[in-house]
Amino acid sequence: MSGSELRALRRRAGLLAVELAAKLKVSQSAVTRWEAETRPITPSREIQLRYLLGAAPATKRGQKETESA
């Protein structure tokens, strides 16, 4: 998940960075750093973010959504 994708998903969910941070129990600066791509989003955190923001799970490169399982 890129920082710009995170920002778009957060905005689509109608959340401020501080609100998303509170839901994740992290600092607002952590969310800001993920969005600016100065701090990487771990795979486990990406799963949590996608679930929380209602986004489809990421698929492996070259794998169609119907093939994932």
Secondary structure, 3 states (H helix, E strand, C coil): CCHHHHHHHHHHCCCCHHHHHHHHCCCHHHHHHHHHCCCCCCHHHHHHHHHHHCCCCCCCCCCCHHHCC
